[in-house]
Amino acid sequence: MKNVIIVGCGSYMDSTYGCPGEWRCLKASAFGEGEFSEPARVIAFVRCECPGRATIATIKMAIKLSNVKPDEIYLSNCFFKSNVECPYFKAEDFAKILEETFGVKVHFGTHNYV
């Protein structure tokens, strides 16, 4: 089973656009649905908070505290597929930073639920 970290958009989750945060991403990961090719163990669900500067440090802390290195990182639907785009950076650019920093593949999106 792969160990994964999911990064969600905290602003989107807090703004009541329909994402309550977490449960759809966690369900998809547990059952290997949506963008997950197999069931995965979520070692951290990190909320990116505007303007996103602390997210890398938060992920590093999650890895340190869990003592588990992720095999993959997923940018949640609210981070990557929402109609409200991040005003600070593009998801593709952020994914590149994550891949360079942590040396793991970054996926775009998590689930196909409505």
C-alpha positions, 0 to 999 in steps of 0.5 A, a space after each residue: 500500500 502506498 503512503 500518500 499526502 493530500 494537499 487541499 485548498 484551505 480557502 476553498 474548503 472554508 468558503 462553502 463552495 461545496 467541499 467540506 474538506 477531506 471526506 471525498 479525498 479520504 474515501 477515494 484514497 481508501 478504496 482506490 477510486 478516482 485518481 488513486 490507482 489502488 487503495 492508499 494510506 493517507 499519512 497527512 492531509 495538509 491544508 494549503 493556506 493563502 498565500 501557500 508559503 507555509 505549505 512546504 514546511 507543513 508537509 515537512 513537519 507532517 513527514 517528520 512527525 509521522 516518520 513516514 516518507 510519502 510515495 506520492 502527493 495528491 493535489 486535491 480537487 479543490 486545489 486543482 480542479 476548482 473554479 476558483 483558481 489560486 491567485 498566488 500560483 498555478 497548480 502545475 508550478 506548485 506540483 513542480 516545487 513539491 516534486 523537486 522538494 520531496 522527490 515524489 510524483 505529484 498527482 492532480 485531483 483525487 476523486 470523481 465524486 459530485 
